[in-house]
Amino acid sequence: MAAETVTATVHEPQIQTTHLRLASGNGPVTRTVLCTPLRDASPSEIPIIDISPIFSSSLSDRAGVAAQIRSAATNNGFFYIANHGIAPDVIEAAYQGCLDFFRQPDDVKESAHNRQSSYFNGWKPSRTTRVNPFESVDNRQSFSWTYDPEYDPSVADTSSIPQEISRFFRTETNGFPWKATDNIPHFQAAVLTYWRACLALARKLVRAFALSLDLPEDFFDDKFAYPDASLALNYYPSLPPSSTSTEAAAGEVSIGSHTDFQLFTILWQDASGGLQVLSRQGQWMNARPVPGTFVVNIGDYLQRITNDRYVSTVHRAQNRSGKERISMPFFFGFGMHESCGVLDTCVGEGGGKKYEEISCRDWVIKRLTASHKTNFETDEAA
């Protein structure tokens, strides 16, 4: 007699989800987030890319890096870069300068307060910003600075810059905020040296991005002669420990969930950890510090001009290390006077362009306005 086969139906436990609200250039958006424990990202989710071949004279070497960038940019939009050419002592000097500045009493830093700036330059005290209006205030201090051609080695004569370009610069006329840091003489020199190194690296990387999009390597060159290249120095005190990952998700943030505005960000973070990335599946992952690397992530404008092929991914920081944390993100984009539409190489056969062309200035203003307007409304309602 033949054995009888019995088929059993196994019901997998359903993972609970929650919703994350975000400000965007097109109004508030919602992402579905899995209620699963925070975990470390795998190498396939946030890969480490050796970018030393971008400095090679061989186009095929440079194209090899571009292919790896394309793979990461179409996956989670985050990757580490190793062998990037920025000397460790340049990074260490900027890091130590940050510690020396931020560890001062608030009344000493007050002269650098960004309320004196029309462009968000200068110091912001802790718990005075809210990147995501639907989460807690940001538990961080920051010092921000926007592109100034006076400090750009590639600009030989700033007086020759056409007025139709220079009028978009967000620079101060009274030496602010640097004069307010004169009590730490090495701070400005260290930060500017770091900024220049990041600027040179970004100009190399953007050419690799062009290759990754099946474009000539110099396709974007004219658009970043005077780039939107700003720097934010962040100081995060440690948040109180949480008993569960769910509690951590719903509690205080070091900086709220957000996406970046322009092309891409080059981030150095210290060993404390705390950077978290929302995967394509809606799971929070740690982007743990990897010695000798920077983290690079795609920004909104690059997602826009690639017709959503490259992914601008939501991320946040929660410093629960028990130690202070420093991060130094460098934000890179086309000049504020520049404009770009969806790239033809990103439109499939029979497909269409999802977005109209918009200038970088109009896009950044749109993003800032959406964030700050909502912040004010949220603060007033609190």
Backbone torsions as a table, in degrees:
resi	resn	phi	psi	omega
1	MET	NA	130.1	-177.3
2	ALA	-70.4	144.9	178.0
3	ALA	-69.0	142.0	179.8
4	GLU	-86.4	131.0	179.4
5	THR	-91.9	125.7	179.3
6	VAL	-110.2	124.8	179.5
7	THR	-101.9	123.3	179.4
8	ALA	-104.6	139.5	176.8
9	THR	-93.9	121.3	-179.9
10	VAL	-102.7	124.3	179.3
11	HIS	-98.3	115.0	177.8
12	GLU	-70.7	138.2	176.7
13	PRO	-62.3	135.1	-177.4
14	GLN	-82.9	131.0	-179.8
15	ILE	-79.3	130.8	177.6
16	GLN	-72.6	152.8	178.6
17	THR	-129.9	161.4	172.8
18	THR	-134.4	176.3	-178.0
19	HIS	-119.8	135.2	179.1
20	LEU	-109.3	122.7	177.8
21	ARG	-97.0	143.5	-177.1
22	LEU	-138.4	150.2	169.4
23	ALA	-83.9	144.1	176.8
24	SER	-145.4	173.3	177.9
25	GLY	-67.3	-14.1	179.7
26	ASN	-113.2	25.4	-179.5
27	GLY	95.5	178.5	-179.9
28	PRO	-61.8	140.3	175.9
29	VAL	-126.8	161.2	-177.9
30	THR	-125.6	136.2	174.5
31	ARG	-118.2	142.0	175.0
32	THR	-86.5	129.0	-176.0
33	VAL	-119.9	132.6	177.9
34	LEU	-74.3	136.6	178.1
35	CYS	-86.8	65.1	180.0
36	THR	-118.3	157.4	-179.7
37	PRO	-59.9	143.7	174.1
38	LEU	-59.4	135.6	-179.5
39	ARG	-136.5	165.2	177.2
40	ASP	-77.7	142.4	175.2
41	ALA	-68.2	143.9	177.0
42	SER	-84.2	162.2	177.5
43	PRO	-59.4	-26.3	178.1
44	SER	-77.1	-23.8	-179.2
45	GLU	-85.9	-40.8	174.5
46	ILE	-132.8	89.1	-174.4
47	PRO	-76.2	159.5	171.4
48	ILE	-98.6	122.2	-178.7
49	ILE	-112.4	122.1	173.1
50	ASP	-77.0	108.6	-175.1
51	ILE	-97.1	9.2	-179.1
52	SER	-55.1	-31.1	178.6
53	PRO	-64.4	-14.3	178.0
54	ILE	-68.6	-15.3	177.9
55	PHE	-93.4	1.9	-178.7
56	SER	-78.2	155.0	174.6
57	SER	-81.4	-6.3	-177.8
58	SER	-90.8	122.5	177.8
59	LEU	-62.3	-37.5	-179.1
60	SER	-65.6	-35.5	175.3
61	ASP	-62.5	-45.8	-178.1
62	ARG	-67.1	-37.0	178.6
63	ALA	-66.3	-29.2	177.0
64	GLY	-64.0	-40.3	175.2
65	VAL	-66.2	-41.6	-179.8
66	ALA	-57.9	-38.9	179.7
67	ALA	-65.0	-38.4	177.9
68	GLN	-68.8	-36.9	176.4
69	ILE	-63.4	-43.3	179.1
70	ARG	-59.3	-42.4	-179.9
71	SER	-62.0	-44.4	-179.3
72	ALA	-70.1	-38.5	-176.4
73	ALA	-68.9	-28.1	179.3
74	THR	-92.3	-2.9	178.8
75	ASN	-97.0	-95.0	178.1
76	ASN	-104.1	-0.5	175.6
77	GLY	74.4	11.4	178.3
78	PHE	-128.4	143.8	172.1
79	PHE	-158.9	156.3	173.8
80	TYR	-92.6	148.0	172.7
81	ILE	-119.8	129.5	177.7
82	ALA	-112.4	159.6	-179.5
83	ASN	53.3	50.6	-174.6
84	HIS	-87.5	-10.7	174.9
85	GLY	90.8	-3.5	177.0
86	ILE	-88.2	123.3	-173.5
87	ALA	-65.3	140.9	178.9
88	PRO	-57.1	-34.1	-178.1
89	ASP	-70.5	-26.8	175.6
90	VAL	-67.0	-44.0	178.8
91	ILE	-66.6	-45.2	-177.8
92	GLU	-62.5	-39.7	179.3
93	ALA	-64.3	-41.4	178.1
94	ALA	-66.6	-40.5	178.5
95	TYR	-60.7	-48.6	179.7
96	GLN	-64.8	-36.2	175.9
97	GLY	-61.7	-40.6	176.9
98	CYS	-60.7	-48.3	179.8
99	LEU	-59.1	-44.0	-179.2
100	ASP	-63.5	-37.9	-179.9
101	PHE	-72.3	-53.2	-172.1
102	PHE	-70.6	-25.7	-179.4
103	ARG	-75.7	-6.7	177.5
104	GLN	-69.8	156.3	173.0
105	PRO	-60.5	149.2	-177.8
106	ASP	-58.6	-35.1	-178.1
107	ASP	-67.7	-24.1	176.0
108	VAL	-75.3	-37.1	-179.1
109	LYS	-78.8	-10.5	-174.0
110	GLU	-57.1	-33.2	-178.8
111	SER	-65.7	-16.9	177.9
112	ALA	-99.4	9.7	-175.1
113	HIS	-59.1	136.4	-173.3
114	ASN	-73.4	-3.4	175.0
115	ARG	-64.6	-16.0	178.2
116	GLN	-83.3	-4.4	-175.6
117	SER	-112.1	146.7	173.8
118	SER	-89.1	-3.7	-171.5
119	TYR	-126.0	19.4	179.1
120	PHE	68.7	15.5	175.0
121	ASN	-74.0	149.8	174.7
122	GLY	104.8	-163.0	-172.3
123	TRP	-92.1	137.8	173.0
124	LYS	-118.7	122.8	178.6
125	PRO	-66.3	164.8	178.7
126	SER	-64.5	145.5	175.9
127	ARG	61.8	32.5	175.6
128	THR	-116.4	0.3	177.2
129	THR	-127.2	158.4	176.9
130	ARG	-145.4	92.7	-177.8
131	VAL	-62.0	-40.3	175.0
132	ASN	-110.6	112.8	-176.4
133	PRO	-66.1	-9.1	-177.6
134	PHE	-103.8	6.4	176.4
135	GLU	-122.3	-174.3	-179.2
136	SER	-66.5	166.7	171.2
137	VAL	-61.8	160.2	-178.9
138	ASP	-80.6	125.5	177.1
139	ASN	-89.5	72.3	-178.6
140	ARG	-155.9	151.7	162.7
141	GLN	-100.4	154.9	175.9
142	SER	-146.6	160.0	173.7
143	PHE	-134.3	116.3	-174.1
144	SER	-116.1	152.5	-177.7
145	TRP	-152.5	132.1	-177.9
146	THR	-100.7	166.1	-175.6
147	TYR	-56.1	132.6	175.1
148	ASP	-133.7	116.6	-176.2
149	PRO	-62.6	-18.1	177.2
150	GLU	-58.6	-27.9	-176.0
151	TYR	-104.6	4.1	-178.1
152	ASP	-91.1	112.2	-178.0
153	PRO	-59.5	-22.1	-177.9
154	SER	-81.6	-8.1	179.5
155	VAL	-100.5	108.9	-175.5
156	ALA	-76.8	-36.7	-174.7
157	ASP	-143.4	104.0	-176.9
158	THR	-68.2	-24.4	-179.4
159	SER	-70.2	-16.4	-179.6
160	SER	-90.7	-1.5	179.5
161	ILE	-70.1	125.7	-179.3
162	PRO	-57.7	144.9	-176.9
163	GLN	-63.6	-30.3	-179.7
164	GLU	-69.1	-13.1	173.4
165	ILE	-98.5	-49.0	-174.0
166	SER	-63.6	-25.5	-178.5
167	ARG	-67.2	-13.6	177.9
168	PHE	-92.7	-6.1	179.1
169	PHE	-67.7	141.4	179.0
170	ARG	-106.8	63.5	-176.3
171	THR	-110.1	154.9	179.4
172	GLU	-91.7	157.1	-177.6
173	THR	-107.8	-3.7	-174.1
174	ASN	-118.8	20.6	-179.8
175	GLY	79.6	2.0	178.1
176	PHE	-75.8	142.2	4.0
177	PRO	-95.9	2.9	-171.5
178	TRP	-65.3	-38.7	-179.6
179	LYS	-59.3	-29.4	-179.7
180	ALA	-75.7	-2.5	178.2
181	THR	-114.3	15.2	-177.0
182	ASP	-61.8	-21.8	179.1
183	ASN	-71.1	-12.1	172.8
184	ILE	-120.5	82.5	-169.7
185	PRO	-55.5	-32.3	-176.3
186	HIS	-81.3	-10.6	-173.7
187	PHE	-64.1	-54.5	-177.4
188	GLN	-60.5	-45.7	-177.8
189	ALA	-61.5	-42.8	-178.0
190	ALA	-67.8	-42.8	-178.0
191	VAL	-67.5	-42.6	-179.6
192	LEU	-67.6	-36.0	176.1
193	THR	-63.1	-42.5	177.1
194	TYR	-63.9	-44.1	-179.5
195	TRP	-61.1	-44.4	179.7
196	ARG	-62.9	-38.8	179.0
197	ALA	-65.3	-41.7	177.4
198	CYS	-65.7	-38.1	179.8
199	LEU	-62.9	-45.1	178.3
200	ALA	-62.8	-41.7	179.0
201	LEU	-64.9	-42.1	-179.5
202	ALA	-61.7	-39.3	179.7
203	ARG	-66.0	-29.9	173.0
204	LYS	-72.8	-44.3	-176.9
205	LEU	-64.5	-37.8	-176.8
206	VAL	-65.9	-26.5	175.1
207	ARG	-72.4	-35.2	174.4
208	ALA	-66.5	-36.6	175.9
209	PHE	-62.7	-40.2	177.9
210	ALA	-59.2	-46.6	177.8
211	LEU	-61.2	-37.6	-178.5
212	SER	-64.7	-21.3	-178.8
213	LEU	-100.9	17.2	178.9
214	ASP	60.7	37.7	178.0
215	LEU	-114.6	159.7	171.8
216	PRO	-57.4	145.9	-174.8
217	GLU	-58.1	-32.4	-177.5
218	ASP	-95.3	14.8	-173.4
219	PHE	-56.3	-39.3	-175.5
220	PHE	-96.6	0.6	-169.5
221	ASP	-53.2	-44.0	-177.1
222	ASP	-65.9	-21.6	-174.9
223	LYS	-84.1	-11.7	179.2
224	PHE	-125.3	30.6	171.7
225	ALA	-62.5	-39.2	175.9
226	TYR	-128.6	78.4	-167.8
227	PRO	-76.9	167.0	166.8
228	ASP	-86.0	94.1	-173.2
229	ALA	-128.7	92.6	-175.2
230	SER	-112.9	160.8	-176.9
231	LEU	-127.5	137.9	173.8
232	ALA	-125.4	124.9	174.7
233	LEU	-101.6	123.2	-174.2
234	ASN	-116.7	137.1	176.1
235	TYR	-122.2	118.0	-177.4
236	TYR	-113.9	114.9	168.4
237	PRO	-68.5	160.3	179.4
238	SER	-74.1	136.3	174.5
239	LEU	-79.6	156.9	175.9
240	PRO	-59.7	145.4	178.1
241	PRO	-65.5	149.6	177.8
242	SER	-113.2	149.8	-175.9
243	SER	-79.8	-26.0	-178.8
244	THR	-138.0	160.7	177.6
245	SER	-67.4	-31.3	178.6
246	THR	-66.0	-42.0	177.8
247	GLU	-63.5	-40.4	178.7
248	ALA	-63.1	-39.5	-178.6
249	ALA	-65.2	-34.2	-175.2
250	ALA	-93.5	-5.9	-172.0
251	GLY	-95.8	-150.3	-177.4
252	GLU	-68.2	145.8	175.3
253	VAL	-116.6	153.2	172.3
254	SER	-77.9	-45.2	166.5
255	ILE	-144.4	137.0	-171.1
256	GLY	-71.5	168.7	-179.3
257	SER	-64.5	131.9	-175.9
258	HIS	-164.2	169.7	167.1
259	THR	-118.7	158.8	-179.0
260	ASP	-89.3	160.1	-166.5
261	PHE	-83.0	-46.5	-164.2
262	GLN	-99.1	-132.9	-174.2
263	LEU	-78.4	-60.9	-179.6
264	PHE	-156.8	164.2	-179.7
265	THR	-121.5	138.1	173.1
266	ILE	-110.3	114.5	-173.0
267	LEU	-116.2	127.5	165.3
268	TRP	-102.7	134.5	176.9
269	GLN	-130.1	146.6	179.4
270	ASP	-76.9	-172.0	-171.7
271	ALA	-80.3	-0.8	-175.1
272	SER	-71.5	-28.9	-178.0
273	GLY	78.9	177.5	179.4
274	GLY	130.7	-16.7	177.3
275	LEU	-71.6	129.3	-178.9
276	GLN	-128.2	138.4	-174.6
277	VAL	-121.6	136.3	177.9
278	LEU	-89.4	115.6	-176.2
279	SER	-69.4	169.3	178.3
280	ARG	-62.3	-24.3	179.6
281	GLN	-87.7	-3.1	178.1
282	GLY	89.0	26.5	179.5
283	GLN	-113.0	135.2	177.1
284	TRP	-74.8	133.3	-179.8
285	MET	-129.1	144.0	172.1
286	ASN	-77.2	131.6	168.5
287	ALA	-101.8	80.6	-172.0
288	ARG	-65.0	150.2	177.2
289	PRO	-61.2	134.4	174.8
290	VAL	-117.6	114.3	-176.2
291	PRO	-52.5	136.6	176.1
292	GLY	83.4	3.6	-177.6
293	THR	-118.8	164.9	163.2
294	PHE	-111.7	156.6	169.0
295	VAL	-97.7	134.3	175.4
296	VAL	-117.8	134.4	174.6
297	ASN	-135.4	151.6	-177.6
298	ILE	-76.5	142.4	176.6
299	GLY	-102.8	171.8	-174.7
300	ASP	-60.8	-40.5	-175.7
301	TYR	-66.6	-37.5	177.9
302	LEU	-68.5	-38.0	175.0
303	GLN	-61.4	-40.1	-177.4
304	ARG	-64.2	-49.0	-175.6
305	ILE	-76.4	-13.8	174.1
306	THR	-96.1	12.7	175.5
307	ASN	61.1	34.0	179.7
308	ASP	74.8	10.4	176.4
309	ARG	-69.8	-42.5	176.2
310	TYR	-92.2	140.4	-166.8
311	VAL	-106.2	121.5	171.4
312	SER	-89.7	106.4	-167.0
313	THR	-97.9	141.6	177.1
314	VAL	-66.8	136.5	176.5
315	HIS	-148.3	166.1	-179.2
316	ARG	-156.3	178.5	173.3
317	ALA	-133.9	137.6	171.4
318	GLN	-134.1	103.7	-179.4
319	ASN	-88.6	100.1	176.5
320	ARG	-116.5	31.2	-175.3
321	SER	-79.9	-14.3	-173.0
322	GLY	83.6	1.7	-179.9
323	LYS	-131.1	161.5	173.2
324	GLU	-66.8	154.8	-178.7
325	ARG	-133.1	138.5	174.4
326	ILE	-116.8	134.5	167.8
327	SER	-131.2	149.8	-177.0
328	MET	-133.1	80.6	179.2
329	PRO	-81.1	135.8	175.4
330	PHE	-111.6	120.6	-175.3
331	PHE	-102.4	126.1	-174.3
332	PHE	-123.5	134.5	176.2
333	GLY	-155.5	174.0	174.9
334	PHE	-60.7	161.7	175.4
335	GLY	-55.8	147.9	-177.2
336	MET	-63.0	-20.8	179.2
337	HIS	-85.0	-7.2	-175.5
338	GLU	-88.3	165.4	179.8
339	SER	-144.8	151.0	178.3
340	CYS	-153.3	137.5	175.4
341	GLY	-99.7	-175.9	177.6
342	VAL	-62.0	132.7	-176.9
343	LEU	-74.3	138.0	-178.3
344	ASP	-59.9	-32.7	-178.5
345	THR	-70.7	-8.2	-179.4
346	CYS	-105.9	11.9	177.4
347	VAL	-111.8	114.6	-179.1
348	GLY	-69.5	166.3	179.8
349	GLU	-59.4	124.4	-178.9
350	GLY	79.6	-1.1	-180.0
351	GLY	-89.1	173.9	180.0
352	GLY	-125.5	171.4	177.1
353	LYS	-90.0	124.7	-174.2
354	LYS	-76.7	-22.1	-171.6
355	TYR	-130.4	146.1	172.8
356	GLU	-78.8	159.6	177.7
357	GLU	-68.5	140.6	178.1
358	ILE	-143.5	142.0	179.3
359	SER	-70.7	155.5	179.0
360	CYS	-61.8	-39.7	179.0
361	ARG	-61.3	-47.8	-178.6
362	ASP	-64.0	-36.4	179.7
363	TRP	-67.6	-46.2	-179.4
364	VAL	-63.1	-42.3	178.0
365	ILE	-62.3	-41.1	179.3
366	LYS	-61.2	-43.2	179.4
367	ARG	-67.7	-44.9	180.0
368	LEU	-63.9	-43.7	-178.9
369	THR	-61.6	-43.9	-180.0
370	ALA	-61.7	-43.8	-178.1
371	SER	-68.2	-49.3	-173.6
372	HIS	-74.3	-34.0	177.2
373	LYS	-62.4	-45.7	-179.7
374	THR	-67.5	-36.4	177.5
375	ASN	-58.9	-46.6	-178.1
376	PHE	-62.3	-42.4	-179.4
377	GLU	-64.3	-40.7	-179.1
378	THR	-67.7	-43.2	-179.4
379	ASP	-62.4	-39.7	-178.8
380	GLU	-68.2	-30.9	-178.0
381	ALA	-82.1	-16.4	-175.1
382	ALA	-73.4	NA	NA
